[in-house]
């Protein structure tokens, strides 16, 4: 069996590597080809070209590389046609991946195509599913309520679980050691601030976060602030928090190991975070949170018109609650955020309601069950007729 895989960014690289491990455990003679990063290459993939070439976001960033990306799309499609694999598995990065499949599928309609990570059509632009169905046979979904949206569009779909459920979680002892290492007493309120990983996010959210923390720290001056940061944003974040209250400590990736970041998450009493998958990392660490986000004015206007749900936080969506307070778009203002943070720090019932929702979220995403990579591999083999179907009943929102 030969599988062709395409990933375009680090999160997809991690999903692809776990899927490759799962496929190899079930089908030892499987061979791999495609495009991937260091994790997929460590599993035996020889990447057609560096995956980093596809890790581009935003119209302004894509335009200068448009001709080169079109060349890579054609090159990838030709390589797939020449290799004649049994299955092509595209992982997220739909702008690149689906264009490749659009070139490959018409000339070989019998080729099985699988897309890993369902598009969030439940949130906005539902028509994306129908467009994807023209070139995709099967979808591997990370969220339990996504399969019905995919099957209605004409694709088969399995919920295979979310990788956050398999990531290591710090212990109480790890959290206590973190506080001791940074001179933070066991009863001192500890606040995590997570203003995002992209330059624009940090620039927009950083001043709002700082202003929101001022009244919180004024009421509890002994509180401390920890700011985890990706390596690329380290200097930007350091400059941003220089006038924040709470003597912020920046944990910069590359200078701080992953275990320390996990310990910080578990040690925190509350987190103020940008919207995104970090909400699931916080849920895995059992850390109560407030979510806030702003886009640039044009994107915000467009998304606001297209949005089909009243919450974008995955903990709220998966748990079918609204336990996590959100401050999005025009509501992303320091006053409301500060009030919500103060409430979480002081109100035990509010904190417990969030923790209950987070526990439900982790359970529904697959915590304690078979690893997502192995479930994804079983799903792929079932599509190829090489193993029985997963038999996993999709979770409909009305069933929860």
Buried (B, 14 or more C-beta within 10 A) or exposed (E): BEBBBBBBBBBBBBBBBBBBBBBBEBBEEBBBBBBBBEBBBEBBBEBBEEBEBBBBEEEEEEEEBEEEBEEBBEBBBEBBBEEEBBBBBBBBBBBBBBBBBBBBBEEEEEBBBBBBBBBBBBBBBBEBBEBBBBBBBBBBBBBBBBBBBBBBBEBBBBBBBBBBBBBEBBEEEBBBBBBEEBEBEEEEBBBBBBBBBBEBBBBBBBBBBBBBBBBBBEEBEEBBBBBBBBEBBBEBBBEBBEEBBBEBBBBBBEEBEEEBBBBBBBBBBBBBBBBBEBBBBBBBBBBBBBBBBBBEEEEBEEBEEEBEEEBBBBBBBBBBBBBBBBBBBEEBBBEBBBBBBBBBBEEEEBBEBBBEBBBBBBBBBBBEBBBBBBBBBBBBBBBBEBBEEBEBEBBEEEEE
